[in-house]
Amino acid sequence: MAISRRILTACAALVTLLTASAGAQARASVNGIVYDSLAAAPLSGALIAIVGTSRSTISDDKGRFRFDSLAPNTYTFTAQHDAIDSAGFSGLSVKANVAGPNSPVSITLPSFSTLWKTVCAGHMESRDSGFVFGSISDAKGTVVTSAYVDISWVDLTVDKAKGVKQRRTHAETKADARGYGLCGVPRDIDIAVKATADVGGTSGEITLPPRAIGIRRLDLVVGAQGANAPRGVVTGRVLTTTGAPLRAARVVIDTLPEARTDTSGRFTIRDVPVGSQQLSVLAIGMAPTSQAVQVHPNDTTYVEVKASAAVRLAPVTISAERQARLSREIAERQKLGFGTIRDSSQIIPGTIAATFRAFPSTQVISTNRSSAGANYQIRFRDGAGTCPAIIWLNGVKVIDDMLNSLQPEDIAVAEVYPNKELVPNEFASVGHQCGVVAIWTKNHLR
């Protein structure tokens, strides 16, 4: 009887050993690579995960990744990376059958040509152009099945007789439940995108910056407009790239009254139209920053904006040759006749407000009065309303607060272009929404 028990025990141990051995032999592994066909380079630092498990890893400097000890099965592998996000994809995924050791898995961001053929079937691919795509939904998150999307940009052309000319180009496409896509848009300049749903409701106009890869994605939310339509609130903080709060920054949404950040970088803008709206941040010494925010009816949207320091230009030595060149350029713009140009002998003395009110089609308002003086804003007529002029001072685009530091006697030349479609190329900000005032000071031209 004891012998039988020993035999049974030995058999059980043998079965356990054989089962464990078989299980060990049945385990599989993966050798994979994640590749960016847009940049023709492997993606290092990508987060690779296996859906339905807690397994994840990071690709190495050659885009390689590995998983060991997997049961033979079909798995879904996902990849996340900034390069994937910038191409308009939240992530990439691929299914693969893992059956043995070193099973190969390849996760690839498609090439531009492949994406073009998918989105732009029937259109000839061009090296100079790209495409923009996205989805359209309402404030409740419901997909909008029918909408028109207007996409515009500024074209610059050269005319032998008239020199450089600019013209705003508009292209329209129809969106359905799958979203929208428009091909043939320039990849090296800003484009402005706005959606209007067939059943009512629009988005704000959102500006997308240039993308060298030629692919831009923008998902838009449309909302009811009008005096009786529900509105929302946008609040948040403006920080520097180091995380420090940015105080006294101007925060602007379309035609609404602007907000200023407090000492903690916080701001609030009320009565914001529902839908996608563009929020812009302007501050002295910082590069202008814009981003889209989604505004919901009777709700508050929180946004955090990171503003980076403006690129500091090397000091410029003023020379007689440079002065002569500037004089020639101003004279050439005067010949075109697109605006009004006046030198110091024609400047109205007194205040900056009086100086620019004397220009045709120009309004000047005081935005804030104090013992320190007045903050002026120059505005031009735009349709049924007005828009704030874009200010250039000595060849650099500045915020309109800079007007407060000027006196009429400081001005050598003032150029005023009320028509945004006829702003000279030198002062054109692609996607600009208003006319331009260019001021040259006497100190700059000495």
Buried (B, 14 or more C-beta within 10 A) or exposed (E): EEEEEEEEEEEEEEEEEEEEEEEEEEBBBBBBBBBBBBBEEBBBEBBBBBEEEEBEBEBBEEBBBBBEEBEEEEBEBBBBBEBBEBBBBEBBEBEBEBEEEEBEBEBBBBBBEEBBBEBBEEBEBBEEBBBBBBBBBBBEEEEBEEBBBBBBBBEEEEEEEEBBBBEBEEBEBEBEEEBBBBBBBBBEBBBBBBBBBEEEBBBBBBBBEBBEBBBBBBBBBBBBBEEEEBBBBBBBBBBBEEEEBBBEBBBBBBEBEBBEBBEEBBBEBEEBBBBBBBBBBBBEEBEBBBBBBBBBBEEBBEBEBBBEEEEEEEEEEEEEEEEEEBEEEBEEBBEBEBBBBBEBEEBBEEBBBEBBBBBEEBBBBEBEEEEEEBBBBBBBBBEEEBBBBBBBBBBEBBBBBBBBEBEBEBBBBBBBBBBBEBBBBBBBBBBBBBBBBBBBBEEBBE
